[in-house]
Amino acid sequence: PDGVLVHVGSKALTADEFTNNAQLAVNYKNEIKPIAQWDLEYASKKQDKKFVFDYIEKRTTLGYDNSDAIDQYTLLAKEDDLLKTSVISLFLLKNENMNANGPFFSFLLYNKEKVKSHLKLSDKQFNERILASVEHTFDKACDVKNESLLDIAIKARLACLAVNTEEEKNIIANEYRAKFYYNTKQPVLLANYVTLYANTLMEQGVDVANTEDIELVEIVPNVNTKALFPSGFSAEFLNAQRNEEIDIAYSFKLRDAAQYMVEMISNKRMLNNALLWSQKAIELFDNFSNYETQAYILYKLGKRSEAIASMEKAYKVAPDTEDLVKEKVEAKLIMMKRGERIF
């Protein structure tokens, strides 16, 4: 009411998240120094280690992105400071975002065993946090359409996965570039990289002959096959679940590639390539979203009756969930039957 900004929220929230977020603002409004004042002081006090740490604590409570401030603290601090439980737990466990090109990210990589020991983290838990920073940097690259940041995210991802061969590096790099050009709406570059990526996926098989030393670093279904992401699976995981889980992950990768193409490209030859990818995705996993993607491609190619048949399959296997998945598929099916524009 007095015109002083005390809290900012700018992301999509559920009802409960919104209520909790609003309550934070209500609780925080009587602070002697509101966050807007902290923000103003940061520029002149960013060389003060204690101020920066207190600033990060305040912003963490409010759920703000502290990736830049955490890097600034890392530049000011000694290794022993960063390894204090209060510091490392605040930075690594209570903050979702890190810069993959920042000093804190480098500190974590060089001090992996010490950090794991201090926080009692497993390799899997540690790697999840590291990979989250890669995704944060990738998202930032997309937001500002910065290809230099994209390169940094790719290099960080490769470092996390300890990829050795040029073929493996190219697979990962092409996937990231395809996603980047999709998110930044650059269809010509998207078509190039998504084709390189998806065609490589179509040629890959799952080689389980040399999996003894492979470490699980991602959570299914976002992981891919050993051939695609060679550091993605433990031998135990491959032996126990490779047929189902790897096929699902592989299927969704191909589905996404096909979806990128159909949303942004009208060239029939390229759409026919995407149709092949979607068919392979269906063969690997009988999922409603795979049929849905196939239907979109057929519809855009002018094969309306085939598209409707595929969308009817999607509707048949779509789950009845609270987020109205089945209803959304049905709505698209009705649009197709009416001959309406989908994209």
C-alpha positions as CSV (number, residue, x, y, z in Angstrom):
1,P,0.0,0.0,0.0
2,D,2.9,2.4,0.6
3,G,4.4,1.7,-2.8
4,V,7.3,-0.4,-1.5
5,L,7.8,-3.6,-3.4
6,V,8.2,-6.5,-0.9
7,H,7.9,-9.6,-3.1
8,V,7.8,-10.6,-6.7
9,G,6.4,-13.8,-8.2
10,S,6.6,-14.4,-12.0
11,K,6.2,-18.1,-12.8
12,A,3.3,-20.5,-13.3
13,L,2.0,-21.8,-9.9
14,T,-0.5,-24.3,-8.7
15,A,-3.2,-23.0,-6.3
16,D,-1.3,-24.2,-3.3
17,E,2.0,-22.8,-4.5
18,F,0.3,-19.5,-5.2
19,T,-1.2,-19.4,-1.7
20,N,2.1,-20.3,-0.1
21,N,3.9,-17.6,-2.3
22,A,1.3,-15.0,-1.2
23,Q,1.8,-16.0,2.4
24,L,5.5,-15.4,2.1
25,A,4.8,-11.9,0.9
26,V,2.4,-11.2,3.8
27,N,5.0,-12.6,6.3
28,Y,7.7,-10.6,4.7
29,K,5.9,-7.2,4.4
30,N,6.9,-6.1,8.0
31,E,10.6,-6.7,7.4
32,I,12.7,-3.6,8.3
33,K,14.5,-3.9,5.0
34,P,12.4,-5.2,2.1
35,I,14.0,-7.3,-0.6
36,A,13.9,-4.3,-3.0
37,Q,16.3,-2.5,-0.7
38,W,18.6,-5.5,-0.6
39,D,18.5,-5.6,-4.4
40,L,19.5,-1.9,-4.5
41,E,22.4,-2.4,-2.0
42,Y,23.8,-5.5,-3.8
43,A,25.5,-3.5,-6.5
44,S,27.6,-1.5,-4.0
45,K,28.1,-4.3,-1.4
46,K,28.7,-7.3,-3.7
47,Q,32.3,-7.5,-2.5
48,D,31.1,-8.0,1.1
49,K,31.0,-11.7,1.7
50,K,28.7,-11.6,4.7
51,F,26.3,-9.3,2.9
52,V,26.2,-11.5,-0.2
53,F,25.5,-14.6,2.0
54,D,22.7,-12.8,3.9
55,Y,21.3,-11.6,0.6
56,I,21.2,-15.1,-0.8
57,E,19.4,-16.4,2.4
58,K,16.8,-13.7,2.0
59,R,16.2,-14.4,-1.7
60,T,16.2,-18.2,-1.0
61,T,13.3,-17.8,1.5
62,L,11.4,-15.9,-1.2
63,G,12.1,-18.6,-3.9
64,Y,14.2,-16.3,-6.2
65,D,16.9,-17.4,-8.6
66,N,20.3,-16.9,-6.9
67,S,22.6,-18.4,-9.4
68,D,24.5,-15.2,-10.1
69,A,24.8,-14.2,-6.4
70,I,26.0,-17.7,-5.5
71,D,28.8,-17.3,-8.1
72,Q,29.7,-14.0,-6.6
73,Y,29.9,-15.5,-3.1
74,T,32.1,-18.3,-4.5
75,L,34.5,-15.7,-5.9
76,L,34.9,-14.1,-2.4
77,A,35.0,-17.3,-0.3
78,K,37.7,-19.8,0.5
79,E,37.2,-23.5,0.0
80,D,36.6,-24.0,3.7
81,D,33.9,-21.4,3.7
82,L,32.1,-23.1,0.9
83,L,32.3,-26.5,2.5
84,K,30.6,-25.3,5.7
85,T,27.3,-27.3,6.0
86,S,25.3,-24.1,6.3
87,V,26.7,-22.7,3.1
88,I,26.8,-25.7,0.9
89,S,23.4,-26.9,1.9
90,L,21.9,-23.5,1.2
91,F,23.5,-23.2,-2.2
92,L,23.2,-26.7,-3.4
93,L,20.1,-28.1,-1.8
94,K,17.8,-25.1,-1.2
95,N,18.5,-23.4,-4.5
96,E,17.3,-25.0,-7.7
97,N,19.5,-23.0,-10.1
98,M,23.2,-22.8,-10.8
99,N,25.2,-21.4,-13.7
100,A,27.1,-24.2,-15.6
101,N,29.7,-21.6,-16.6
102,G,30.1,-20.2,-13.1
103,P,32.7,-20.7,-10.3
104,F,30.3,-22.5,-8.0
105,F,29.7,-25.2,-10.7
106,S,33.5,-25.6,-11.1
107,F,33.9,-25.8,-7.4
108,L,31.4,-28.6,-7.2
109,L,33.0,-30.6,-9.9
110,Y,36.5,-30.3,-8.4
111,N,35.3,-31.0,-4.9
112,K,32.7,-33.7,-5.6
113,E,33.7,-36.2,-2.9
114,K,34.0,-33.5,-0.2
115,V,30.6,-32.1,-1.0
116,K,29.0,-35.5,-1.1
117,S,30.6,-36.3,2.3
118,H,29.5,-33.1,3.9
119,L,25.9,-33.4,2.7
120,K,25.7,-37.2,2.8
121,L,24.7,-37.3,-0.9
122,S,24.8,-40.4,-3.1
123,D,26.4,-40.1,-6.6
124,K,23.0,-40.1,-8.1
125,Q,21.8,-37.2,-5.9
126,F,24.9,-35.2,-6.6
127,N,24.7,-35.7,-10.3
128,E,21.0,-34.7,-10.3
129,R,21.9,-31.3,-8.9
130,I,24.8,-30.9,-11.4
131,L,22.6,-31.8,-14.3
132,A,19.9,-29.3,-13.0
133,S,22.5,-26.6,-13.4
134,V,23.1,-27.6,-17.0
135,E,19.4,-27.4,-17.7
136,H,19.2,-24.0,-16.0
137,T,21.9,-22.7,-18.2
138,F,20.3,-24.1,-21.3
139,D,16.9,-22.5,-20.3
140,K,18.7,-19.2,-19.8
141,A,20.3,-19.6,-23.3
142,C,16.9,-20.1,-24.8
143,D,15.3,-17.1,-22.9
144,V,17.9,-14.7,-24.2
145,K,18.6,-16.5,-27.5
146,N,22.3,-16.7,-26.7
147,E,24.3,-19.4,-28.6
148,S,27.4,-18.8,-26.5
149,L,25.4,-19.9,-23.4
150,L,24.1,-22.9,-25.4
151,D,27.7,-23.9,-26.1
152,I,28.5,-23.7,-22.4
153,A,25.5,-25.9,-21.5
154,I,26.5,-28.5,-24.1
155,K,30.1,-28.5,-22.9
156,A,28.9,-28.8,-19.3
157,R,26.6,-31.7,-20.2
158,L,29.4,-33.5,-21.9
159,A,31.7,-33.0,-18.9
160,C,29.0,-34.4,-16.6
161,L,28.5,-37.5,-18.7
162,A,32.2,-38.1,-19.4
163,V,31.5,-38.7,-23.1
164,N,34.5,-40.0,-25.1
165,T,33.8,-40.5,-28.8
166,E,33.0,-37.8,-31.3
167,E,29.9,-39.6,-32.4
168,E,28.6,-39.6,-28.8
169,K,29.4,-35.9,-28.4
170,N,27.6,-35.1,-31.7
171,I,24.5,-36.9,-30.6
172,I,24.2,-34.9,-27.4
173,A,25.2,-31.6,-29.1
174,N,22.6,-32.1,-31.9
175,E,19.9,-32.8,-29.4
176,Y,20.6,-29.6,-27.5
177,R,20.8,-27.6,-30.6
178,A,17.6,-29.0,-31.9
179,K,15.8,-28.0,-28.7
180,F,17.4,-24.6,-28.7
181,Y,16.3,-23.7,-32.2
182,Y,12.8,-25.1,-31.5
183,N,12.5,-23.0,-28.3
184,T,13.9,-19.9,-30.1
185,K,11.7,-20.4,-33.2
186,Q,14.4,-20.8,-35.8
187,P,12.9,-23.3,-38.3
188,V,15.7,-23.6,-40.8
189,L,18.4,-24.4,-38.1
190,L,15.9,-26.6,-36.3
191,A,15.3,-28.7,-39.4
192,N,19.0,-29.2,-39.9
193,Y,19.8,-30.3,-36.3
194,V,16.7,-32.2,-35.5
195,T,17.2,-34.3,-38.7
196,L,20.8,-35.0,-37.8
197,Y,19.8,-35.9,-34.3
198,A,16.7,-38.1,-35.1
199,N,18.4,-39.9,-38.0
200,T,21.2,-40.9,-35.6
201,L,18.7,-42.1,-33.1
202,M,17.1,-44.3,-35.8
203,E,20.4,-45.9,-36.4
204,Q,21.3,-46.6,-32.8
205,G,21.0,-49.9,-31.0
206,V,21.5,-50.6,-27.3
207,D,24.9,-52.1,-26.7
208,V,25.0,-53.7,-23.2
209,A,28.3,-55.5,-23.6
210,N,30.4,-52.9,-21.8
211,T,28.2,-51.5,-19.0
212,E,30.0,-52.5,-15.8
213,D,31.4,-49.1,-15.1
214,I,28.5,-47.0,-16.3
215,E,26.9,-44.7,-13.7
216,L,23.2,-43.7,-13.5
217,V,23.0,-40.0,-13.7
218,E,19.5,-39.3,-14.7
219,I,15.9,-40.3,-13.8
220,V,13.9,-42.4,-16.2
221,P,12.1,-41.5,-18.5
222,N,14.5,-38.6,-19.3
223,V,17.5,-40.9,-19.7
224,N,18.3,-42.4,-23.0
225,T,20.0,-45.6,-24.2
226,K,23.7,-46.3,-23.7
227,A,24.2,-45.8,-27.4
228,L,22.7,-42.3,-27.1
229,F,23.9,-41.3,-23.7
230,P,26.7,-43.7,-22.8
231,S,27.0,-42.7,-19.2
232,G,23.2,-42.9,-18.6
233,F,22.7,-46.4,-17.1
234,S,24.2,-48.6,-14.4
235,A,24.9,-52.3,-15.3
236,E,22.4,-53.3,-12.7
237,F,19.7,-51.0,-14.2
238,L,20.4,-52.2,-17.7
239,N,20.2,-55.9,-16.7
240,A,17.0,-55.4,-14.7
241,Q,14.9,-53.0,-16.8
242,R,16.6,-52.3,-20.1
243,N,13.8,-53.7,-22.4
244,E,11.0,-51.6,-21.0
245,E,12.6,-48.4,-19.6
246,I,15.2,-47.9,-22.3
247,D,12.6,-48.4,-25.0
248,I,10.4,-45.8,-23.3
249,A,13.2,-43.2,-23.1
250,Y,14.3,-43.9,-26.7
251,S,10.7,-43.6,-27.8
252,F,10.1,-40.3,-26.2
253,K,13.3,-38.9,-27.8
254,L,12.0,-39.8,-31.2
255,R,8.6,-38.5,-30.5
256,D,10.0,-35.1,-29.4
257,A,12.1,-34.8,-32.6
258,A,9.0,-35.5,-34.7
259,Q,6.9,-33.0,-32.7
260,Y,9.5,-30.3,-33.2
261,M,9.4,-30.9,-37.0
262,V,5.6,-31.0,-37.3
263,E,5.1,-27.8,-35.3
264,M,7.6,-25.7,-37.3
265,I,8.2,-27.2,-40.7
266,S,5.9,-27.6,-43.7
267,N,8.3,-29.3,-46.2
268,K,6.7,-32.6,-47.1
269,R,10.0,-34.5,-47.4
270,M,11.0,-33.5,-43.9
271,L,7.5,-34.3,-42.6
272,N,7.7,-37.7,-44.1
273,N,11.0,-38.2,-42.2
274,A,9.3,-37.1,-39.0
275,L,6.5,-39.7,-39.8
276,L,9.1,-42.4,-39.8
277,W,10.5,-41.2,-36.4
278,S,7.0,-41.2,-35.0
279,Q,6.3,-44.7,-36.2
280,K,9.5,-46.0,-34.6
281,A,8.4,-44.2,-31.4
282,I,5.1,-46.1,-31.4
283,E,6.9,-49.4,-32.1
284,L,9.0,-48.9,-29.0
285,F,6.2,-47.7,-26.7
286,D,2.4,-47.8,-27.2
287,N,1.8,-44.3,-25.6
288,F,-1.0,-41.9,-26.4
289,S,1.4,-39.0,-27.1
290,N,3.2,-41.0,-29.7
291,Y,0.0,-41.6,-31.6
292,E,-0.9,-38.0,-31.1
293,T,2.3,-36.8,-32.7
294,Q,1.9,-39.2,-35.6
295,A,-1.6,-37.9,-36.1
296,Y,-0.4,-34.3,-36.3
297,I,2.2,-35.2,-39.0
298,L,-0.4,-37.1,-41.1
299,Y,-2.8,-34.2,-40.8
300,K,-0.2,-31.7,-41.9
301,L,0.6,-34.0,-44.8
302,G,-3.0,-33.9,-45.9
303,K,-3.8,-37.4,-44.9
304,R,-6.8,-36.5,-42.9
305,S,-8.5,-39.9,-42.5
306,E,-5.2,-41.6,-41.4
307,A,-4.6,-38.7,-39.0
308,I,-8.1,-39.2,-37.5
309,A,-7.5,-42.9,-37.1
310,S,-4.2,-42.3,-35.3
311,M,-5.8,-39.7,-33.0
312,E,-8.6,-42.1,-32.2
313,K,-5.9,-44.5,-31.0
314,A,-4.4,-41.8,-28.9
315,Y,-7.7,-41.1,-27.3
316,K,-8.3,-44.8,-26.7
317,V,-5.0,-45.2,-24.7
318,A,-4.9,-41.7,-23.1
319,P,-5.1,-41.8,-19.3
320,D,-8.0,-40.5,-17.3
321,T,-6.2,-38.0,-15.1
322,E,-6.9,-34.8,-13.3
323,D,-5.0,-32.7,-15.8
324,L,-7.6,-33.6,-18.5
325,V,-5.2,-35.4,-20.9
326,K,-8.0,-37.4,-22.5
327,E,-10.2,-34.4,-22.9
328,K,-7.4,-32.5,-24.6
329,V,-6.8,-35.4,-27.0
330,E,-10.6,-35.5,-27.7
331,A,-10.6,-31.8,-28.5
332,K,-7.8,-32.2,-31.1
333,L,-9.7,-35.2,-32.6
334,I,-12.8,-33.0,-33.0
335,M,-10.8,-30.3,-34.7
336,M,-9.4,-32.8,-37.1
337,K,-12.8,-34.2,-37.9
338,R,-14.0,-30.6,-38.6
339,G,-10.9,-30.0,-40.8
340,E,-9.7,-27.1,-38.5
341,R,-6.2,-25.8,-38.3
342,I,-4.1,-27.6,-35.7
343,F,-0.9,-25.5,-35.8
